[in-house]
Amino acid sequence: MKRVIEVEGMCCARCAERAEKKLLLLSGVQGAKAKFKKGIIFVESDLPDETLAECVTAAGFTVKAIRARQGLFS
């Protein structure tokens, strides 16, 4: 399932890379792409939202919301 994680505290490309790498270490995450300027992370995973939120929080960011990805290619 494709989801969008809205976060606070991701201020640069290095932060975005850290968030992506942390998520990709989880078994069950097929892809992760962070956009620091928008404060969002696109994730493809079947893991529960709570697990994804814990991972992002452990990377040093505050999770504001997790929602299903909407759009043409979702």
Protein Blocks (a to p, Z undefined) as FASTA:
>chain_A
ZZddddehiabfklmmmmmmmmmmpghiabdcddfknopacdddfbdfklmmmmmmmnop
acfbdcddedjkZZ
